[in-house]
């Protein structure tokens, strides 16, 4: 009894190869040392951009009045973003201007996230902080620009910082929090949400399969059953990652639209 | 490992900390979505507006949970 238990424990103490943050800082493979150094994640990004441009470009060039099945599919996706995200939040008159931006955001983030479960790529292109930060800064610039255009910088700041119907003493707390929200929390939360979801998802999937490798192949004892369980769980988590990829793209696009909509004066 | 120490816990205690920290936002996200569904069922015509408010609240709450993940990496 002790023998088997102990052998299991000591093997577990050696442990499977646990994925760490280093996964997201892979070695540079091209142009190392220059500012244009390319590592695995950036390569995935570039490949995905080329694929997206090619697919959408060819589809757009071949677009006809009577859509083929493929064109119908693409149009369905684009109309989904337009109707369910932008027009749903902003309405048609305001939303028209922002449809291209939100559509770009949604599809780029969706495709970059999907990279995380494509075999051979296996890492979400949005899993380092810089890419989500770039998207979030775009939103940040857009909602400030909209605010300045629609109601002026100070009117917007006043409206955001001083919530209506709040008693004067509470304003001492409310103003700094609201100011922090407008300037820091909104872009940072967009960034961190996307980044952390992709990071956590990759680590979970990698952990499942590395545990499977360890328990099923390297450890020859009763823990093989556990390995089988992690194997199945790994597949389930991969499917779940596909769902999260879509969900994060949707949330990012929706929140960007909501933030831009908040820049308009109250109706 | 000797025979006295049957089980040895190794690793980082912050994993447990993050698990605890995720409880609050978990409950919060549940409340946000539950209430949004409830109020949309009561007043379906306000669905769009409720959804907008729901996403704003959801964004803030989820951010609290995600701060936990990122803080773990920053202060590691």
Interface residues (C-beta under 8 A of the other chain):
Chain A: X2 X5 X6 X9 X10 X13 X21 X88 X89 X185 X188 X189 X190 X192 X193 X195 X196 X197 X199 X200 X251 X254 X255 X258 X261
Chain B: X1 X3 X6 X7 X8 X10 X48 X51 X52 X55 X56 X58 X59 X60 X62 X63 X66 X67 X69 X70 X73 X76
